[in-house]
Amino acid sequence: MIGVDLVSGILYNSRKGGYHQNHVNTVYDVLENRYIDVLIQPRGEANETSALCEMVRRNPVRGECLYIMDRGFNCFNLMASIREAGSFFMIRAKDVGKGSTLDCFELPDKEEFDTRFTFYISKKKKGVFKKKPGFKYNHPVTQRFDYLGPGIPGDIYTLPFRLVKV
């Protein structure tokens, strides 16, 4: 089981009036009680989800892992990276409503449920894709997605997941 811990580091130099900022991204193994990876980014180039995608790909822990993340990490590229690595993820998501990733599904009207859904991610806006429940258009210029594009067969990436509301 792996937790994601993100820390900002700021070093000040009061004599010269300047400062230096770094963004530290870490992956913590909660079972072994130790950090297993770190990626430091300049503050102006900090991107937590792309840093985590890179750390997932170079994960030194062999076998299946469970990545536990808070809100803000529900990025399709990250979810697909974890899935392609043969691991699992648990992300606390924004409740259904304006701007929720889950708005494309018809969810049960219950206080608690446990159900399976599938996202269909495409870089094409064809009407036949838009009619599928769970369809998500991934804009190739503004949204990074490493599992569709030149040299990769198919127009749709299928991302199954389980949704639990407690």
C-alpha positions in Angstrom: 0.0 0.0 0.0 1.5 3.3 -1.1 0.5 6.8 0.0 1.3 9.9 -2.0 2.7 12.8 0.0 3.5 16.1 -1.6 5.5 18.8 0.1 6.6 22.3 -0.9 10.1 23.3 0.1 11.1 27.0 0.3 14.6 28.2 1.0 15.1 31.9 1.7 18.3 34.0 1.5 17.5 37.2 3.4 21.0 38.7 2.9 20.5 38.9 -0.9 16.8 39.4 -0.9 16.1 36.4 -3.1 14.7 33.0 -2.5 14.6 29.6 -4.2 11.5 27.4 -4.3 11.3 23.7 -5.0 8.3 21.3 -5.1 9.0 17.9 -3.5 6.9 15.0 -4.7 7.3 11.8 -2.7 5.8 8.3 -2.6 5.6 6.7 0.8 5.2 3.0 1.5 2.8 2.9 4.5 3.5 -0.8 5.2 7.3 -0.4 5.3 7.1 3.0 6.9 9.5 4.6 4.5 9.7 6.8 1.4 10.5 4.9 -1.7 10.8 7.7 -4.3 11.2 11.4 -4.6 11.0 13.8 -7.5 12.0 17.5 -7.0 10.6 20.0 -9.4 11.3 23.8 -9.7 8.3 25.6 -8.3 7.4 27.2 -11.7 7.3 23.8 -13.3 5.6 21.8 -10.6 3.1 19.3 -11.8 2.0 16.8 -9.2 0.1 14.4 -11.5 2.9 14.1 -14.1 5.5 13.7 -11.3 3.4 10.8 -9.9 3.0 9.2 -13.3 6.8 9.2 -13.6 7.2 7.8 -10.1 4.6 5.0 -10.9 6.6 4.0 -14.0 9.9 3.8 -12.1 8.4 2.2 -8.9 11.0 0.0 -7.3 8.4 -2.1 -5.4 7.7 -5.3 -7.4 4.2 -6.7 -7.7 0.8 -5.0 -7.2 0.6 -1.7 -5.4 -2.3 0.3 -4.1 -1.8 4.1 -4.6 -3.9 6.1 -2.2 -4.5 9.8 -3.2 -6.6 12.7 -2.2 -8.9 14.9 -4.4 -7.2 16.5 -7.3 -5.5 13.4 -8.6 -8.4 12.1 -10.7 -6.4 12.5 -13.9 -7.1 10.0 -16.6 -3.4 9.8 -17.6 -2.4 9.0 -14.0 -5.2 6.4 -13.6 -4.1 4.7 -16.9 -0.4 4.8 -15.8 -1.2 3.0 -12.6 -3.4 0.5 -14.4 -0.7 -0.2 -17.0 1.8 -0.7 -14.3 -0.4 -3.6 -13.0 -1.3 -1.7 -9.8 -4.5 -0.2 -8.3 -5.6 3.2 -7.1 -7.9 4.7 -4.6 -8.8 8.4 -5.1 -11.1 10.5 -3.0 -13.3 12.2 -5.6 -15.4 15.3 -5.7 -19.1 14.5 -5.1 -21.3 14.4 -8.1 -22.2 17.9 -9.4 -20.7 20.7 -11.4 -17.2 19.8 -12.6 -17.2 16.2 -11.2 -15.4 13.6 -13.3 -18.3 11.3 -12.5 -21.0 13.5 -14.1 -21.2 11.3 -17.2 -22.6 8.4 -15.2 -26.1 7.8 -13.9 -25.2 6.9 -10.3 -27.5 5.1 -7.9 -29.6 7.5 -5.7 -28.4 6.0 -2.4 -26.3 7.1 0.5 -24.0 4.2 0.0 -23.2 2.0 -3.0 -20.4 -0.1 -4.6 -20.6 -0.4 -8.4 -18.4 -0.8 -11.4 -18.1 1.7 -14.3 -16.0 2.2 -17.3 -14.5 5.4 -18.8 -14.1 5.5 -22.5 -11.3 8.0 -23.3 -10.8 9.2 -26.9 -9.1 12.1 -28.7 -11.8 12.1 -31.2 -15.1 13.9 -30.8 -17.2 11.6 -33.1 -20.8 11.4 -32.2 -20.8 7.7 -31.9 -18.3 8.0 -28.9 -20.3 10.8 -27.2 -23.4 8.5 -26.9 -21.6 6.0 -24.7 -22.1 6.4 -20.9 -18.7 7.2 -19.5 -17.3 8.8 -22.6 -14.6 11.4 -22.0 -13.0 13.5 -24.7 -9.3 14.0 -24.1 -8.2 17.2 -25.8 -4.8 16.3 -27.4 -3.4 19.8 -27.0 -4.5 20.7 -23.4 -4.7 17.3 -21.7 -1.9 14.8 -21.7 -2.8 11.2 -22.2 0.0 8.8 -23.0 -2.1 5.8 -24.1 -3.7 7.2 -27.3 -2.1 8.6 -30.3 0.4 7.8 -33.1 1.8 4.2 -32.9 -0.9 3.1 -30.5 -3.8 1.1 -32.0 -7.4 2.1 -31.4 -9.3 5.3 -31.0 -10.6 4.5 -27.5 -8.8 3.7 -24.2 -11.0 1.7 -21.9 -10.5 2.4 -18.2 -12.7 0.2 -15.9 -13.0 1.2 -12.3 -15.0 0.6 -9.1 -16.9 3.5 -7.5 -17.7 3.3 -3.8 -19.7 5.8 -1.9 -19.7 5.7 1.9 
